[in-house]
Amino acid sequence: MAKPLSDIGLIGLAVMGQNLALNIADHGFQISVYNRTTEKTDKFVAENPATPGGVIGTATLPQFVQSLAKPRKMVILVQAGKATDAVIDGLVPLLEAGDIVIDGGNALWTDTIRREKALKEKGLRFIGSGVSGGEEGARFGPSLMPGGDVAAWKELRPIWEAIAAKVDAKTGKPIPGATPGHPVTGGVPCTTYIGENGAGHYVKMVHNGIEYGDMQMICEAYALLGGLLGLKPAEMSAIFSEWNKGSLDSFLIEITADILQQTDPLNKRKAFVDVVLDTAGQKGTGKWTSTNALDMGVPAPTIAEAVFARCISAIKEERVAAAKILKGPGKKYRGSKRALIQAIHDALYCSKICSYAQGFQLMRTAQKEYNWQLNFGEIAQIWRGGCIIRAAFLQKITEAYTRNPGLANLLLDPYFNKTVKKAQANWRKVVSLAAECGVPAPTFSSALCYYDSYRSARLPANLLQAQRDYFGAHTYERVDRPRGKFFHVDWPEKTRPQLDV
């Protein structure tokens, strides 16, 4: 029997909204739902009459708001940007002081900061929560990254912890087995309070940037296995399945193995991956991560290269035309198949370490910029289940920040330092072979350059700064004087370039 008032409400019944609503209802919370198209609301309610908590359909925003227990909690899952603002504008006149608005979309964190401030001035509370895991995660357990008002989080927390993915307390591995009406209830929930205002959506953005890197690295491993060894998709599937049993154990490696053994539904004699057009789409969150890294002066080249790889894939016609004109090396790999497979494994793992190091370094800088207090160990913990980048590897990051909460870079942690030291010969071999044989490996290469740059006590930027002082009088610092003291050379006029004004 339905309660007089629902525990929570949700606006936006696209696939993600429907799945999250059912996840909430499966955990015994009554949820009111509203969609701009009433027919979609009616259809959704009619198709889900017997959820443990119950789903209540509403036809108008006033009816939706009136159906919620106070302080009202409302999740918005509509297209990020103007659509979210329009929903908030429609809600505000209907709400009372203390009500809680939760944006679960892929919002730009600066929009979240703006919205939180605007609603706070009206006596309302706002939470911007990253939701990762795609459609399946929303239905059976996502990774949830809430940021905003702390008191509001405490009221939302029982619901968010109930519906989040769960991992085993000892191993950190995801607990599977959720089915409609029968959710997983044990284990550690993959959610925690991230920080004030836009922190939750910022961390979700960095998660997505790391996801771009992970996916591109796996694609490069696939390209190298095929380009250097001539392996067929089914053979590569077996390799990825084997890798998924060890240090590379992750959701993305697992689904890659599944994809590579899939046959074309239209022609069973072909591998599915071979008939997929090689042009990748993107929704922009990887670009946000890269742009923000540039804005804050944080080196995140591997994430940026992953974004650029998608961009170059999109110019398919140009590439096809260029392939007829531009020629690469004719060298072929003639060495041990087994040794190269292991080397590609090591290159993938080392590159992954550097990509995550860049992401966490970016968050470390952002917390200073926005006065957040981020717990990086907890962030790694909640990414262990539910989200797209869930992986055994994240347990190692959790342990690294447990050992040293103030860790400047993951590469400095003893485990990751030892791992890269042991595997870097193979990593370098793979990057060299890729260049010699003409197989593009932008994230593998940029990750190695990042590693070599980070471990260099002296870089050629001294010459660069001298150039800047020469042509623009930008000054320079000296190695034999304290930092922060600047000098300028009065360059001879005869050696200055003659510039047209």
KAZI-V998818 format. One record per helix or strand of 2 or more residues. SS is the DSSP state (H for helix, E for strand). FROM is the first residue (numbers start at 1). LEN is the number of residues. Records with the same first field share a line. If there is no record, write none. Layout:
BEGIN
SS=FROM-LEN ; FROM-LEN
END
This chain:
BEGIN
E=8-4 ; 31-4 ; 55-3 ; 73-4 ; 100-4 ; 125-8 ; 142-7 ; 166-2 ; 188-2 ; 191-5 ; 263-2 ; 267-5
H=15-12 ; 38-10 ; 61-6 ; 82-11 ; 109-12 ; 134-7 ; 150-14 ; 199-31 ; 233-11 ; 251-10 ; 272-4 ; 285-12 ; 301-14 ; 316-8 ; 337-34 ; 376-7 ; 393-11 ; 410-3 ; 414-24 ; 442-13 ; 461-12 ; 493-3
END
